[in-house]
Amino acid sequence: QLKKLNQAVSAAHTFFVANPQHLQMREDIEKYRRMSGVKADSFQDLEATPHWEAYETGVQHYDADEYLQAVARLEESLSEALSALEECRALCEGPWEDEDEEEKMQPGLYEAIAAHYIQVLKCRQQCVLEIATKPGRISATEDFIPSHLDLLQFAYSQVGNQTLAAECAASYLLFYPTDEPMLEKMKQYRTELGEDAAVTARQSIQHYVQRSLMEKKLIYYAVEHLGETFNDPDLWTPDELIPENLKEKYREDQEKQKQETLDVEEREKRGPLPFEGIAVTMDSQQMNGTQRVVFDRVLTESECKDLLRLTKAAGEAGDGYRARRSPHTPHERFEGLTVLKAMQLAQNGDVEWRDAKLLLQASEKSRQIIESYFTPGKKLHFSFTHLVCRTAIDGEQEGRMDLSHPVHADNCLLDPEGQECWKEPPAYVYRDYSGILYLNDDFQGGGLFFTEMDTVTVTAEVRPKCGRLVAFSSGKENPHGVWAVGRGRRCAIALWYTHSQEHAEQERVKAEELMEQRAAEQDKPDGDKHQGADRSSRSSSEPRAPGRAARPAEQRQKPGLDRKQHPKVLRARDEF
């Protein structure tokens, strides 16, 4: 507003780097790029630290096979990172400022000294997380220091400097001495340099590792004998350093992780799908990824038509975005309907009960299919269910370059530049699996596609059609987006699932209660039904739920009351 465009661009870019999923800021950035008078160098991250700026530039050069430039920037990043680490460690000294910790301090002099020193050691150990966390993020990049050495050894070998490549490989092996690929590389470098050539790790890395191991040893002693707690920030900590009583917990965590990353082909062997006639059209291998699958014939043509009839209510009285312009693109309208809203519309006589019931049944059928395929024996709960339609706006498709839904992951914040996906709010971190059940194909565009972490390299595409269900795990292994809908109206049921019962969809519980009330009312004698109809202004084909008219006036609850308690705008964000 002050016409200081270059400062505005820097502020916008800084925010966008930390919040790459923020759609409004994405549009603002594109608007600034098209403005005359905006300098290219204004797109700078004002919060960038020297080592992170150098690291990301180095990785970009590395990915582009520009190894000379990559070496220079990665060396700069490593040097700056180690310097930042020393500054952080220095700040761990001094009096402890946590009042709660002061209250827990031991009364004796020796005990107080020991307790303070342990806190200093733990603080120093956490410094590696401090430098490995990109500004604006909460989560740290794993193996930040070792990853520099891994990238550097390969880059040096590509530019023909085998001496420095061997030095970086030897330095990396200080962290992971049994890493077989790196040991093979070391053998290769020794052969090329000659057996007599002295290959040693860098002094700075030797000092870093030795000091860190000594500190860990002291901390783990305190954990074992003094009742302290410690969250080790490093993945490379030697197993023999960890006390026996903690090793069992680590083994359990590793087994859990291994179980979660089982290959789809192994899961397929556990049993057939729970419904006959359903076909697996594409599996993970055919889709060039992991935890991806496409099923066909989940719905019949007749069922698709019934659900499409229900979508008309989404444009007229639905929740979600009520036929407003999509939050993802100005070239489409978006309509959404939740299962609870569908039931309330049926209760009001605005839609057919059987159509609303079919929405519940189709989504439950999808849940059972996905559970049996990916997680047999482990319960999947609904996280959110949304009947959604995207409609191309006539006259606004010419020259269109955007997507119907930008590339994203469903339970983490995708960061293409950093090749990371940050599992932290505002992402729905509790989501485990996602699904899309398509209802039609009479439109142009609108296909689903999967990409690499760069959000650009497309690995697989899925063309919508009636009864087709695409399912995939919700994490960083499955970035996905939707091609622009260029003509017509694309409708589908969007489904998200979680293993966490505490995050189960509460609106669905209420919707099922309404359906049970409807079923109970249908079972009542005809006389009771007519009495119910007389008490209501509705036709006898849409009676009120049993017992509602008998409530005192102050206890009656209108179908829309629940919406006031749960604002629609909050649920609509689940589409992101």
Secondary structure, DSSP 8 states (H G I E B T S, - for coil): --S-HHHHHHHHHHHHHH-TT-HHHHHHHHHHHHSTT--GGG---TT--HHHHHHHHHHHHHHTT-HHHHHHHHHHHHHHHHHHHHHHHHTT-S----HHHHHHS-SSHHHHHHHHHHHHHHHHHHHHHHHTB-TT-SSB-TTHHHHHHHHHHHHHHHTT-HHHHHHHHHHHHHH-TT-HHHHHHHHHHHHHH-TTS-----HHHHHHHHHHHHHHHHHHHHHHHS--------S---GGGS-HHHHHHHHHHHHHHHHHT--HHHHHTT---SSTT-EEEE-TTTTTSSSEEEEE-SS-HHHHHHHHHHHHHHHHH-EEEEEEE-SS-TTEEEEEEEHHHHHHHHHTTSS-HHHHHHHHHHHHHHHHHHHHHH-TTS--EEEEEEEEEEEE-TT--TT--S-SEEEE-SSSEEETTTTEEE--TTS-TT--EEEEEE----SEE--EEEE-TTS-SEEEEE---TT-EEEEESSTT--EEE--EEESEEEEEEEEEES-GGGS-HHHHHHHHHHHHHHHHHTS-HHHHHHHHHTSSS-TTS---TTSTTS-GGG---TTHHHHHS-HHHHHGGG-
